Amino acid sequence: MSRKRTNSYSRRSLRRRITQRLRRLFNRGPLLPPVHLRWPEQLPRVHEPVVGLRRHLDQLDVLCSPTSFTRVVPVVGGPGTGKTTLVSYWAATVNREYSRQVIRLDLSGGQQLEELLKQGLSQLGVPQATLASVPPAELPQFFRTESAGRHLVVIIENAESLEQVVKLLPGHGNDVVVTSAAPLPNLPFQCCRPIELTPLSRGDAKDLLTRLTGQDRLASERAAADALVRWFAGHPLALQIAGRLLAAHPELTIADLVDSLRRPDDAQATSEQKLAQLLDLCCDRLGPHARKTFTLLGAWPGAPLSVEALEAFAGHSEGFGPAVIQKLKDCLLITVDDDGFVHQHATIRAHSEARAEHEEPEELAAAWSRLLRWTIASAGAAGDLLAPGWAGSGIEVDTTDIRPLTFAPDRPRQALAWLKRQLPHALTLMRTLGGTRRGAWKLAVQFLPQLFLDRPQRECLDLALLGVKDANTARDPLGRARCEHILAWVQYALGDGEETVADLERALQRHASIHDDRGHAWTLYTYGEVLSAKGAIDEAHACFNDALGHFRVKGSDFGVAIVLSAKAPLLGRSGRTDEAWQAAEEAVAIAERSGNVPLLGLTHHQLGVLCGRQGNLTGAVRHFGYALEVRRSMGERWGLAETLLQLGKTLGTLGVDYERARAALRESVAVFSDLHHRRAFDAMRALARLDDLFHDGEGR
């Protein structure tokens, strides 16, 4: 080993020892110090006072020094003993201190190992197209190969068997923390004794209650407080919930709480049964609306819901939802992150699920209906801000008992960001309700503006296929036409030209048969794009002209501008230069007159493309620069990467600013790669050609 590397390792080892000593010196109390840095996205946020876990940090620090081997540390403890809290807190601080990527694979949600492995590989930057080509049986080895030498921290949560852990292990040079309710014998690569989380000591338990309820209150009911600690046998989660319940209800004495919990027939109750009893007591005291909300949360199978979505799901009346959410937060039955999404501890979540199983079917059906219609209407409002009036009529939903979101006209970025965050929920809704709720296909249609701007490959295809499936199941002619158009556009964006033509022709026939003129016009526009890419110039012109005619007659300036932006480069390729300039400039004028930000980005980008093809490279750079500024402000990652690619190529051709061209192409590669989009290869080739041109120029 070189002296330089040895010195580097020595410095890291010294820093680790100093960190441990400072931790002991300045944190002699039972609480872990707060983390003030931004919490890693993969980790559950620690919200509560963390008592009794500080002593275990040094055991996890065995993973801090670099290694070329795989090291595994098991963390063992029953539900609610603080496994996730300990590991999340440690990984958050280590991730910042040593700049190591964290991958969390949670087995508690019922996810299949195949899905967890794909999730981990996706976080490592493996393109979705590559993942789709790997047979399920080969995914464990593929994960080991891709992760080897990355110095990752892989957290495998809630493992139940050795087989699960073995299949999720990364390659060499990574560290693994495995949490489980019981020890897992013969765990490979185990580098230390298991960290066993035990109940809190009497002193730590009373310290936790003091911090939650106040010193005076605990001092006035010492005997009752001791009885509460004994009843829960130092169970951290139960004591936290009990403390929060007491803090939220000053009229409730500790003695009354103990009496409500302790019954003659509960002498042999387990800690899990006592916790379930406490959760039921919380629900009873919080009232019917909070109880209903808590129960319905257990019926939702997907990623965390937003607060607004949960209010729609539970059917809260106007102005009443925030109070209910606050009640649930006060008792730790839910937590809400900085982005407004609702989370539950795994043990609490399991209790919600158990309650949901006994909910009346009619109540569940009404809740799903509200959530579906709320999501469709909210997505429609967001999409209409990005693409005014694009969808036409026929896909509205009843909003009498829901309050869909609205978006300020000057906040298009907020609308796009909301659609991005809600896309996983839309997929969950479609998978859960597809074929059982009439009109569920409308959800796929309303997300088209976001799909057009961001082009997330896997999600696009999944949503389109689910929409087609639902429309076919419901035998809805409008749904079939609209969703087949979306599927065709997705296939075109993914490079599958043969399937695209057949689906578009079928969609056009369906639109015509039901007189869906707006859907017919958008499908003609997409067909024109496909034909243009295939070199069928005359046919493409015909499609664009027919679509343009509809939008002009109906007064849809947005539609006119979109079609003109696509038509202008095609006119330029046909040698009809004057018409091309006229079309591109009219599109820009419409965009500037409307102030529509996404449209401004698109039209200036297309005008830049036309300038470049006509030899006006300086004009192209100017328009690409404007489009870049607009698309960056909107958070349009795909559009940003496309404009960066064109700007870099144009600057390279000009030969006046190599560094700016190279920076643009490198950023384009990075964004396309992060999106797992095939255009990343085009950007890489452009960057390689630019480097060759630069070096050839230096040689001359």
C-alpha positions, 0 to 999 in steps of 0.5 A, a space after each residue: 500500500 502506498 504511503 499516500 493511501 496509508 496516510 489517508 487511512 490514518 487521517 480518517 481513523 484519527 478523525 473517527 477516534 476524535 469524533 467518538 471522544 467528542 461524542 462521549 465528552 459532550 453528550 453524556 446525557 441519554 439523548 443523541 445530539 440533533 442532526 442539523 444537516 439536510 437528512 438523506 432522502 433514503 432515510 426516515 427522519 428522526 422526529 422524537 427525543 432519542 433516548 437510550 441509543 447513544 451507547 450503540 453508535 460506537 458499535 456501528 462506527 466499526 464500519 467507518 474506516 474504508 475497506 475492500 471487503 464486505 462488512 455486515 453489522 446486525 441490529 436486533 430488537 423487537 418492534 418499536 425498540 428503535 432499530 430504524 431510529 438508531 440506524 437512520 441517525 447513524 447513517 445520516 451522520 456517517 453519510 455526511 461525514 464520510 460522503 457515502 451513498 446510502 441505499 435503504 432496502 425495506 422488507 416491511 412493505 411486502 415488496 418482492 426482492 426483485 423490486 428491492 434489487 431494482 430499486 437499489 440498482 436504479 439508485 446506482 444509476 442503472 438505466 431502466 432499459 437495462 434493468 428490464 433486460 436482466 432476468 429476475 434470477 440474475 438480479 442479485 449477482 447483477 446488484 453485487 457486480 454494479 455495487 462492488 467497490 462503491 463504498 456504499 452503506 446498504 441498510 436492509 431493514 426488517 429482514 426475516 430470513 437469512 435467504 433474504 439478506 443474502 440476495 440483497 447483499 452488495 458486492 465487495 467494498 461496501 458496508 451493510 446494516 441488517 435490522 431484524 426482530 430476531 437474530 439471524 444465524 450464520 449471517 455472512 460477513 458479520 464483522 462484530 457481535 449483534 447490536 441488541 436493542 433492549 427495553 429502556 432502563 427505568 431512568 431512561 424511560 422516566 427521562 423520556 416521559 419527562 421530556 414529553 410531559 414536563 417535569 412538574 407533571 411527572 413529579 406530581 404523579 411519581 407512583 403513576 409514572 412508575 406504574 406506566 413504565 412498568 406496564 410498558 416494560 420500558 418499550 420506547 415506542 409505547 412510552 413515546 406515544 403515551 407521553 405524547 398522548 398525555 401532552 396533547 390531553 392535559 386533562 388526562 392524568 397519568 393514573 387515569 391512563 394507567 387505569 385505562 390500559 391495565 385490566 385484570 385479563 391483560 396480565 400476560 399481554 405481550 408488549 405488542 398487544 399492550 402497544 395495540 391497546 394504547 393505539 386504540 385508546 389514542 384513536 378513541 380519545 382523538 374522536 371519530 374523524 381522526 380515528 377514521 383517518 388513521 384507519 384509512 391510512 392502513 388501506 393505502 398500499 403505496 408511497 406516503 400520501 400528501 396531507 391534502 391527498 389524505 384529507 381527500 381520502 378521509 373525506 374531511 370537510 373544508 377547514 377541518 382536515 388540518 385539525 385532524 392531522 394535527 391531532 394525529 401528529 400530536 400523538 405520534 400516530 403520523 409524522 409529516 415531512 418537510 415536503 408535506 408527506 405523511 409517514 408512519 412508524 412500521 409498527 403503527 402502520 401495521 396497526 392501521 392496516 389491521 384496523 382497515 381490514 375491518 372497515 366497512 366495504 362501503 366506507 372504503 369504496 367511498 374513500 377510494 372514489 374520493 382519492 381517485 377523483 381528487 387526484 384526477 381533478 388536481 392533476 387536471 388543474 396542474 396540467 391545465 396551467 402547463 398546457 392551457 385547455 389541452 385536454 378539451 372536454 370529456 375527462 372532467 370528474 365530480 368534485 362536489 365532495 372533494 377540494 382539488 388543489 389549485 395552482 397560482 397562474 404565476 407558479 408553473 414550476 409548482 404545478 410541474 413539481 407537484 405532478 412529479 411527486 404525485 406520479 408514483 401515487 397515480 401509478 398506485 391508484 391505477 394498479 389498485 383501482 384499475 377496472 373497478 372504478 369507472 373513469 380511472 383511465 382519466 388519471 393517465 390522461 391528466 398526467 400527459 403534460 408532465 410526461 411530455 415535459 419530463 419523459 420518465 421512461 418506465 413511469 410513462 410506459 406503466 401509466 399508459 399501459 394501465 390507462 389502456 387496460 382500464 379503458 378496455 376493461 370499462 369498454 369506454 370509447 373515449 378512454 380507449 382513444 385517449 389512452 392509445 394516443 398516450 401509449 403511442 406517444 410513449 412508444 415513440 419517445 422510447 424509440 419503438 416506431 413500429 408499434 407507434 404507427 399502428 397505435 396512432 392509426 387505431 387511435 385516430 379511427 377511434 377519435 373519429 368514430 366518437 367525434 373527439 375532435 380535440 383528441 383527434 388533433 393531438 393524435 394528428 400532431 403526434 403522428 406528424 412528429 413520428 412521420 417527420 422522424 421517419 422522413 415521410 415529409 409530405 404525410 407529416 405536413 398533412 398531419 400538422 396542417 389538419 391539427 393546426 386547422 382544428 386548433 385555429 378554429 377552436 381558438 387554442 393558441 397553445 395548440 397552434 404554437 405547439 404544432 407550429 414549433 414542430 412544423 417549422 423545422 420540417 418546413 426548413 428541411 423541405 426547403 420552404 425557408 420563408 414559411 419555416 421562419 414564419 411558423 417559428 416566429 408565430 409560435 414564439 409570439 404566441 408563447 410570449 403573448 401568453 406568458 406560458 413558461 413551458 411554451 416559451 422554452 419549447 418555442 425558443 428551443 425550436 427556433 434555435 434548431 431552425 437557426 442552426 439548420 439555416 446556418 445562423 449559428 449565432 442566432 441559434 446560440 441566442 435562442 438556446 440560451 433563452 430556452 435554457 434559462 426558462 427550462 432551468 427555472 421550470 425544473 424541466 430536466 429532459 428539456 434542459 438536457 436537450 437544450 444543453 445538447 443542442 447548445 453544446 453542439 452549436 458552440 462546438 461548430 462555431 468554435 468560439 467557446 470550447 469550455 462553455 460547449 464542453 460544460 453544456 454537453 457534460 451537464 447534458 450527459 449528467 441529466 440524461 444519465 440521471 433520467 436513464 434516457 437513451 439521449 445520454 449516448 447522443 450527448 456522450 458522442 457529441 462530447 467526444 466529437 467536441 474533444 476531438 475537434 479541440 485537440 485537432 485544433 491544438 495540433 494544427 
